[in-house]
Amino acid sequence: MVGLHLLYKILKEKKADMLIKIPRKWFILPEEKKEYKRIVSFLKKYGELPKPPDTYPVGYEDQPVSYYIDEMRKRYAKRVIAKIKTAEVSDETVDKFLNYVNKEVSSLITESYGEYVILPKELPEVAQKVTDVMRKNKVAGLFGYPTGYSLLDLNTGGYIPGDVFVFVARTKAGKTMYSLNSVRKLAKEVPCMFVSMEMPVDSIMRRLLALEFKISNFVSQVRIVSSFVDKDFEKLKLNLTLVNGAYIRDVSDLYSLISFYNPKAVFLDGAYLLNPDKSYRSEWEKAKNIIEELRKLALKTGVALVCTWQLSRQAVKKIAQTGEPEPEHISFTDAVAQSATAVIGIVPDSEPRYKNFFVMCNREGKERIKIKVHWDWETMNFEEADVVEIADT
């Protein structure tokens, strides 16, 4: 019945593109074939999927679409293997049978990677999609989603789906506040997820409220309570899922969350606190595995993955001297700079009420650029200051 479960899930989540990619021959049982034919006929006639049935199929569990596709592929593979084992092949039919085996095995291998492989015949369609996105974002100079900081968008292309964007700073230097300021804007446009590995969700919510309603003296608990009394929280319309990172053990857990909630952008505050799926023998190897696995996660899911990471103690001296940390000053490993599309250092400014975004690494544009941003807890202003400096090289 896995075929019925898959079809129900596709209807429920309105994923017509997934239906097209699933080989018809994978639907083995008569009731599966009948439902598949009904859905495809409806799609061809009306250009959209029919509504899902009012009741779940027998034995249905709410798993990701990819789970059911894997189950379908394995079931069909077992059927092919059974047929090969029991086949009676004569001298006259051996070549024909070998062709059958080659075709089926090749098909299963190709289809198992169907979500990740672009075939030659699909190139024009993919090229058109990429061009459409670039045309749409041409005015903003974006390849991805806006960061909420226009000068940062202009220089990096924004948060690019399938890629990793990293903010790095020393402890209590602004990583969380600037990423929260970014996500609260983006969550008004696309579904987002914010995973806090460093703070309780309640603390994150207080900061979000303070940013959204511009509540001054956020550090004063008395002022917080009095400021929130008359606020209309219904106006806080953010398409945002908050996650307590204490319950996330490793990158696989994060993948499960993304598969279940389907965000377009994921903000991972304190990414270095994750555990990698691979074993490790040192903190350096652990950090390297984390960022590499996060990179693969972004590629596999297609989300824009925004991480925060620590700068090492050595960065403090370097920042004091030049104001410009280097990739080797990222805590535990410089692999972060190798895996991310952009690494933005948050460094002090000569004026305490400002900080600077220092573009340390940037695959889509210039590096060693400083963008001045507000650091004002009194007015909860963490916006851009419209000042850009090109660092000395």
Buried (B, 14 or more C-beta within 10 A) or exposed (E): EBBBBBBBBBBBBEBBEBBEEBEEEBBEEEEBBEBBEEBBEBBEEEEEBEEBEEEBBEEBEEBBBBBBBBBBBEBBBEBBEEEBEEEEBEEEEEEEBEEBBEEBBEBBEEBBEBEEEEEEEEEEEEEEEEEEBEEEBEEEBBBBBBBBBBBBBBBBBBBBBBBBBBBBBBEEBBBBBBBBBBBBBBBEEBBBBBBBBBBEBEEBBBBBBBBBBEBBBBEEEEBBEEBBEEEEEEEBEBBBBBBBBEEBEBBEBBBEBBBEEBBBBBBBBBBBBBBBBBEBEEEBBBBBBBBBBBBBBBBBBEBBBBBBBBBBEEBEEBBEEEBBBBBEBBBBBBBBBBBBBBBBBBBBBEEEEBBBBBBBBBEBBEBBBBBBBBBBBEEBBBBBBEEBEEBEE
